[in-house]
């Protein structure tokens, strides 16, 4: 079964803003999706499970950006194991924001009917 990808409206807005600044970002995200197709929970120390509830894992990963020549972008996503789906929740530049938006993650999980227990 092929992995499906979706994104929250807030993610789409952040992605659009960042991709105007970092031109390689659309291609970088496509490469990231190829990695997730094979290993949705990540393949290195650059992936971290934030929380896990009822078949859904919320992960934070470093997103390598060719334009930045490094991995100072962070991406938060939900992996829905049963339906082989990934939903992007947040993307940010590590230099601008220190940590992920925990409130957004909690809201996302509430909509799924789950409660966040951050690891």
Secondary structure as a PSIPRED ss2 file (coil, helix, strand):
# PSIPRED VFORMAT (PSIPRED V4.0)

   1 X C   1.000  0.000  0.000
   2 X C   1.000  0.000  0.000
   3 X C   1.000  0.000  0.000
   4 X E   0.000  0.000  1.000
   5 X E   0.000  0.000  1.000
   6 X E   0.000  0.000  1.000
   7 X E   0.000  0.000  1.000
   8 X C   1.000  0.000  0.000
   9 X H   0.000  1.000  0.000
  10 X H   0.000  1.000  0.000
  11 X H   0.000  1.000  0.000
  12 X H   0.000  1.000  0.000
  13 X H   0.000  1.000  0.000
  14 X H   0.000  1.000  0.000
  15 X H   0.000  1.000  0.000
  16 X H   0.000  1.000  0.000
  17 X H   0.000  1.000  0.000
  18 X H   0.000  1.000  0.000
  19 X H   0.000  1.000  0.000
  20 X H   0.000  1.000  0.000
  21 X H   0.000  1.000  0.000
  22 X C   1.000  0.000  0.000
  23 X C   1.000  0.000  0.000
  24 X C   1.000  0.000  0.000
  25 X H   0.000  1.000  0.000
  26 X H   0.000  1.000  0.000
  27 X H   0.000  1.000  0.000
  28 X H   0.000  1.000  0.000
  29 X H   0.000  1.000  0.000
  30 X H   0.000  1.000  0.000
  31 X H   0.000  1.000  0.000
  32 X H   0.000  1.000  0.000
  33 X H   0.000  1.000  0.000
  34 X H   0.000  1.000  0.000
  35 X H   0.000  1.000  0.000
  36 X H   0.000  1.000  0.000
  37 X H   0.000  1.000  0.000
  38 X H   0.000  1.000  0.000
  39 X C   1.000  0.000  0.000
  40 X C   1.000  0.000  0.000
  41 X C   1.000  0.000  0.000
  42 X C   1.000  0.000  0.000
  43 X C   1.000  0.000  0.000
  44 X C   1.000  0.000  0.000
  45 X C   1.000  0.000  0.000
  46 X C   1.000  0.000  0.000
  47 X E   0.000  0.000  1.000
  48 X E   0.000  0.000  1.000
  49 X E   0.000  0.000  1.000
  50 X E   0.000  0.000  1.000
  51 X E   0.000  0.000  1.000
  52 X E   0.000  0.000  1.000
  53 X E   0.000  0.000  1.000
  54 X C   1.000  0.000  0.000
  55 X C   1.000  0.000  0.000
  56 X E   0.000  0.000  1.000
  57 X E   0.000  0.000  1.000
  58 X E   0.000  0.000  1.000
  59 X E   0.000  0.000  1.000
  60 X E   0.000  0.000  1.000
  61 X E   0.000  0.000  1.000
  62 X E   0.000  0.000  1.000
  63 X E   0.000  0.000  1.000
  64 X E   0.000  0.000  1.000
  65 X E   0.000  0.000  1.000
  66 X C   1.000  0.000  0.000
  67 X C   1.000  0.000  0.000
  68 X C   1.000  0.000  0.000
  69 X C   1.000  0.000  0.000
  70 X E   0.000  0.000  1.000
  71 X E   0.000  0.000  1.000
  72 X E   0.000  0.000  1.000
  73 X E   0.000  0.000  1.000
  74 X E   0.000  0.000  1.000
  75 X E   0.000  0.000  1.000
  76 X E   0.000  0.000  1.000
  77 X E   0.000  0.000  1.000
  78 X E   0.000  0.000  1.000
  79 X E   0.000  0.000  1.000
  80 X E   0.000  0.000  1.000
  81 X C   1.000  0.000  0.000
  82 X C   1.000  0.000  0.000
  83 X C   1.000  0.000  0.000
  84 X C   1.000  0.000  0.000
  85 X E   0.000  0.000  1.000
  86 X E   0.000  0.000  1.000
  87 X E   0.000  0.000  1.000
  88 X E   0.000  0.000  1.000
  89 X E   0.000  0.000  1.000
  90 X E   0.000  0.000  1.000
  91 X E   0.000  0.000  1.000
  92 X E   0.000  0.000  1.000
  93 X E   0.000  0.000  1.000
  94 X C   1.000  0.000  0.000
  95 X C   1.000  0.000  0.000
  96 X C   1.000  0.000  0.000
  97 X C   1.000  0.000  0.000
  98 X C   1.000  0.000  0.000
  99 X C   1.000  0.000  0.000
 100 X C   1.000  0.000  0.000
 101 X C   1.000  0.000  0.000
 102 X H   0.000  1.000  0.000
 103 X H   0.000  1.000  0.000
 104 X H   0.000  1.000  0.000
 105 X H   0.000  1.000  0.000
 106 X H   0.000  1.000  0.000
 107 X H   0.000  1.000  0.000
 108 X H   0.000  1.000  0.000
 109 X H   0.000  1.000  0.000
 110 X H   0.000  1.000  0.000
 111 X H   0.000  1.000  0.000
 112 X H   0.000  1.000  0.000
 113 X C   1.000  0.000  0.000
 114 X C   1.000  0.000  0.000
 115 X C   1.000  0.000  0.000
 116 X C   1.000  0.000  0.000
 117 X C   1.000  0.000  0.000
 118 X C   1.000  0.000  0.000
 119 X C   1.000  0.000  0.000
